[in-house]
Amino acid sequence: MRGAFSIDRARLAQRKIAERVREVDEIDFPVKHAAGVDVAYVGEKAVASAVVVEYPSLKLVEAATATVEVSFPYVPTLLAFREAWPAYRAIKSLGTPFQVLFVDGNGRLHPLKAGFACHLGVVLDKPTIGVAKKLLVGEVVEINERLGKVIYNGETLAYAIRLRGLGKRVYVSVGHKVTLETALRLTIAFTKKNSSLPEPLIQAHSMAKKVKERLKELEA
């Protein structure tokens, strides 16, 4: 991720990542701990927060953060090259073992089937699930009023689900070492009633926001 920026090199790296993703369940069941990671920005700094949540209480067990200078520009579909390094550092700072990682971003639901969750999953060699708030590619085919499949180039790459009643959808896709069905099941299991995101991502977002606000105060 360092050195001169090149979209061609980044796309090549994505294709290699896509080839390494495993869409099979390699999770140690039953899942007792899940991690979540989110990245926020303050100017040219990226603030990554990683947390661990226990199941079934969904209580926060541990949190860690990492702040780094951003060296990669924002380019749609190349989010991983901007956020993977701070996210990796935050996750590696966690001391509590976890069995699955939730990522605020796409996994297989990506033009090259290599979103942010795929990058982190392959690099960490961990079961990883991507949960995105916006539809990047594909078309939603409704199953019922809460659930749909996202089809892209003839493949089902994600589920679109309304976790909170009939509110906004999120898009759940495979990151690494998990099947799409299991990714959906775990996303539902780790989401509190009346919440629109799985708890590991709620907690990670909250922590990243707090650190971001502190940095803004220091730089004011």
C-alpha positions in Angstrom: 0.0 0.0 0.0 3.0 2.3 0.2 4.8 3.9 -2.7 3.4 5.5 -5.8 -0.3 5.2 -6.3 -1.4 3.0 -9.2 -4.9 2.0 -9.9 -3.6 -0.8 -12.2 -1.5 -2.3 -9.4 -4.3 -2.0 -7.0 -6.7 -3.8 -9.3 -4.1 -6.6 -9.8 -3.8 -6.9 -6.1 -7.6 -7.2 -5.8 -7.7 -10.0 -8.3 -5.1 -11.9 -6.3 -7.0 -11.3 -3.1 -10.2 -12.6 -4.8 -8.5 -15.8 -5.8 -7.5 -16.5 -2.2 -10.9 -16.0 -0.6 -12.4 -19.2 0.8 -16.2 -19.3 0.8 -16.4 -22.3 3.2 -17.2 -22.4 6.9 -13.9 -22.5 8.8 -15.2 -21.1 12.0 -14.8 -22.7 15.5 -18.4 -23.2 16.5 -20.1 -22.3 18.8 -19.1 -18.6 18.3 -18.5 -17.1 21.7 -16.6 -13.9 20.6 -16.9 -11.7 17.5 -14.8 -8.7 16.6 -15.8 -5.6 14.7 -13.8 -2.9 13.0 -14.6 0.5 11.7 -12.5 3.4 10.4 -13.1 7.1 10.7 -11.2 10.1 9.5 -9.8 13.4 10.9 -8.2 15.3 8.2 -5.4 13.2 6.8 -5.5 10.8 9.8 -7.4 7.5 9.8 -8.8 6.3 13.2 -9.5 2.6 13.3 -11.4 1.0 16.2 -11.6 -2.8 16.8 -13.7 -4.4 19.5 -14.7 -7.8 20.8 -18.2 -8.6 21.8 -19.3 -11.8 23.6 -22.3 -14.0 22.7 -25.1 -14.3 23.7 -24.9 -11.3 26.0 -23.6 -9.0 23.2 -21.6 -7.1 25.8 -18.4 -5.3 25.0 -15.3 -7.3 26.1 -12.4 -5.3 24.7 -11.7 -2.3 22.5 -8.5 -1.1 20.8 -7.7 1.8 18.4 -5.0 2.8 16.0 -4.4 6.2 14.4 -2.3 6.5 11.3 -1.5 9.0 8.6 -3.5 8.3 5.4 -1.2 7.7 2.4 -3.7 6.3 -0.1 -6.3 8.5 -1.9 -10.0 7.9 -1.7 -11.0 5.9 -4.8 -14.4 4.1 -5.0 -14.0 0.3 -4.9 -10.4 0.6 -3.6 -11.4 1.3 0.0 -9.3 -1.5 1.4 -6.1 0.2 0.3 -7.0 3.2 2.4 -8.4 1.5 5.5 -6.8 -1.9 5.8 -3.6 -0.8 7.5 -5.2 1.2 10.3 -7.8 -1.6 10.7 -5.1 -4.3 10.8 -3.2 -2.4 13.5 -6.3 -2.0 15.7 -7.3 -5.6 15.3 -3.8 -6.8 16.1 -3.9 -4.8 19.3 -6.8 -6.9 20.7 -5.9 -9.5 23.3 -9.1 -11.4 23.3 -9.4 -14.3 20.8 -12.4 -14.1 18.5 -13.9 -16.5 16.0 -15.3 -14.2 13.4 -14.7 -10.6 12.3 -17.4 -8.1 11.2 -16.2 -5.4 8.8 -17.9 -2.1 8.0 -17.7 -2.6 4.3 -18.2 -5.1 1.5 -16.7 -8.5 1.0 -17.5 -10.4 -2.2 -20.1 -7.7 -3.1 -17.6 -5.8 -5.2 -16.8 -5.5 -8.9 -13.8 -7.8 -8.6 -15.3 -9.8 -5.6 -12.5 -8.4 -3.4 -13.9 -5.8 -1.1 -12.4 -4.5 2.2 -13.7 -7.5 4.2 -12.0 -9.9 1.8 -8.7 -8.0 2.1 -8.8 -8.1 5.9 -9.9 -11.7 6.0 -7.2 -12.9 3.8 -4.4 -10.9 5.4 -5.5 -11.9 8.9 -6.5 -15.5 7.8 -9.7 -15.1 9.8 -13.4 -15.8 9.1 -14.7 -12.4 8.1 -18.1 -10.9 7.2 -18.7 -7.7 5.3 -21.7 -5.6 6.3 -22.2 -2.5 4.1 -24.8 0.2 4.5 -25.0 1.1 0.8 -25.4 -1.1 -2.3 -22.2 -0.9 -4.3 -23.0 -3.2 -7.2 -25.8 -5.6 -8.2 -29.6 -5.8 -8.1 -31.7 -6.8 -5.1 -34.1 -9.6 -5.8 -36.7 -9.7 -3.0 -37.3 -12.9 -1.0 -39.7 -11.2 1.4 -40.3 -7.7 2.9 -37.2 -8.0 5.1 -34.8 -10.1 3.0 -33.4 -10.2 -0.5 -30.6 -11.6 -2.5 -28.1 -9.3 -4.3 -27.3 -10.6 -7.8 -24.3 -9.3 -9.8 -23.2 -10.8 -13.1 -25.5 -13.7 -12.5 -24.2 -14.6 -9.1 -25.7 -14.2 -5.6 -23.0 -12.2 -3.9 -24.8 -10.9 -0.8 -28.0 -10.8 1.2 -29.9 -7.5 1.6 -31.6 -7.5 5.0 -33.6 -5.1 7.1 -32.3 -5.9 10.6 -34.6 -3.4 12.3 -38.2 -3.9 11.3 -38.7 -2.4 7.8 -35.9 0.1 8.1 -32.9 0.6 5.9 -31.2 -2.5 4.4 -27.7 -3.6 5.0 -25.7 -5.8 2.6 -24.1 -8.9 4.0 -21.4 -10.6 2.0 -18.6 -13.1 2.5 -15.2 -11.8 3.5 -13.2 -15.0 4.0 -13.6 -18.5 5.5 -17.4 -18.3 5.8 -20.4 -19.2 3.6 -22.9 -16.6 2.7 -25.6 -18.5 4.6 -23.5 -18.5 7.8 -22.6 -14.8 7.3 -26.3 -13.9 7.3 -27.0 -16.2 10.3 -24.2 -14.7 12.4 -25.1 -11.1 11.4 -28.6 -11.7 12.7 -27.4 -13.5 15.8 -25.1 -10.6 16.8 -27.7 -7.9 16.2 -29.7 -6.5 19.1 -33.4 -6.1 18.9 -34.3 -2.8 17.2 -30.7 -2.3 16.0 -29.8 -1.7 12.4 -26.3 -3.2 12.6 -24.6 -6.1 14.3 -23.3 -5.1 17.8 -19.6 -5.5 17.0 -20.0 -2.8 14.3 -22.1 -0.6 16.6 -19.4 -0.7 19.3 -16.6 -0.2 16.8 -18.3 2.8 15.3 -19.0 4.4 18.7 -15.4 4.0 19.8 -14.0 5.4 16.5 -16.3 8.3 16.8 -15.1 9.1 20.3 -11.4 9.0 19.3 -12.2 11.1 16.3 -13.8 13.8 18.5 -10.9 13.8 20.9 -8.4 14.3 18.0 -10.5 17.1 16.6 -10.5 18.8 20.0 -6.7 18.5 20.3 -6.2 19.9 16.8 -8.6 22.8 17.3 
